[in-house]
Amino acid sequence: MIDIENVTRQFGRTTAVDHASLRVGAGESIALWGANGAGKTTLIRCVIGLLRHSGRITVGGHDVLREGKSARMLIGYVPQEIGFYDDLGVGESVSFFARLKGLSQAQTKDALEGVGLAMHADKRIRELSGGMKQRLALAIALLGDPPILVLDEVTASLDAVGREEFVSLLERLSGAGRTMLFASHRIDEVAALAGRVALMENGRIATVLSCRDFVMQQGNGAVLHLTVAPSMVGRAIESLRIEGFTPRVNGVGVLVPVGIEQKAAPFRVLADARIRVDDFEIVSAGRAELLSTEAAGDPFSSKNPVAMELAS
């Protein structure tokens, strides 16, 4: 349903998307994967017609630049950063967007029910949690029952519980036959939602893998990023080292390199030591190095003298 053919987008002398080609079939779910600046968001904005580009993108056979309105009628879009009028009611907000789309008000209730927000229709948006605001954005995107969902890092700002609930909701929508194109930096999210993964590097689509091959590839040299209470970091490091792991401190927790068959083992070690894991993600070795670098000025960073003393 989405055909991307030799698409290039430049900002001045910077090439953000470089001759990218990709096809997303009807009912298929494809993830865009890559480091910050790889071109994922720019490509998504080209797909929904927000950015002009060379090359050609069609959605359901409609050229997104020449037949933008027809193409966008097929797409429900949720951006990474969501802006709402906080004093507006939840139901009022969905009703407003339904009117913009020329839809009946009956669809407002259906949209809220579809994302589990029907009981919150009378609340002000400012009263919602981050996860609820993301579900509200999804409800608006689903108005008119579009066959395609385009999502840009939509769980990046959510906590573990909110992320799990939102991904479960997306799994249900994907399982119902919707076409999905989404950007993500979380392996577990990609594994749950994608059938194929397009790896982007420097604006190019370097390769497209099956989700299974992608997870296997990322599993080699993967690192667990575990979030624990700051007061428990030292104990966590010690407990993991005793069991043969080589953990290091990060600004918001512990980085633990793991083999493909031992991703669950650190959790058992910390549970036996009565150390609670508040959140986790699986990252590549390169991403782990970036996290370590970003934490260099943090009091619990592996490059901070206090952290080094804790971990010694």
Number of C-alpha atoms within 10 A of each C-alpha: 19 23 19 20 16 17 22 22 22 16 8 7 6 10 15 21 28 21 17 20 16 17 14 17 14 15 16 21 24 27 26 26 24 20 15 11 14 20 24 29 21 18 26 21 16 22 29 22 21 14 15 15 18 15 14 18 26 22 23 20 13 19 19 23 19 11 14 17 14 15 22 19 17 19 24 23 23 23 19 16 11 11 9 13 11 13 12 16 18 25 22 16 21 25 22 16 16 20 12 9 12 10 15 12 14 10 17 26 16 16 25 24 15 16 21 15 20 16 10 17 19 13 15 17 22 15 14 15 12 16 20 20 19 25 23 27 22 25 24 24 23 24 23 19 17 16 19 28 23 22 22 21 18 24 22 13 14 16 13 14 11 18 19 15 14 20 18 15 17 19 15 12 18 19 14 11 14 19 23 28 23 25 23 20 21 16 19 14 18 24 16 13 24 21 16 21 25 22 20 22 19 17 25 23 22 12 11 18 15 14 21 13 13 19 18 12 14 16 20 15 14 24 26 22 25 23 19 19 13 13 9 14 24 19 16 28 23 16 19 21 16 10 11 8 16 14 23 24 26 28 23 19 24 26 28 24 24 21 13 16 9 10 17 11 15 21 18 13 17 18 13 11 13 12 18 16 16 13 13 16 16 23 24 21 18 13 16 20 15 11 18 21 15 13 19 15 13 16 16 24 24 25 19 18 12 13 20 15 10 16 18 8
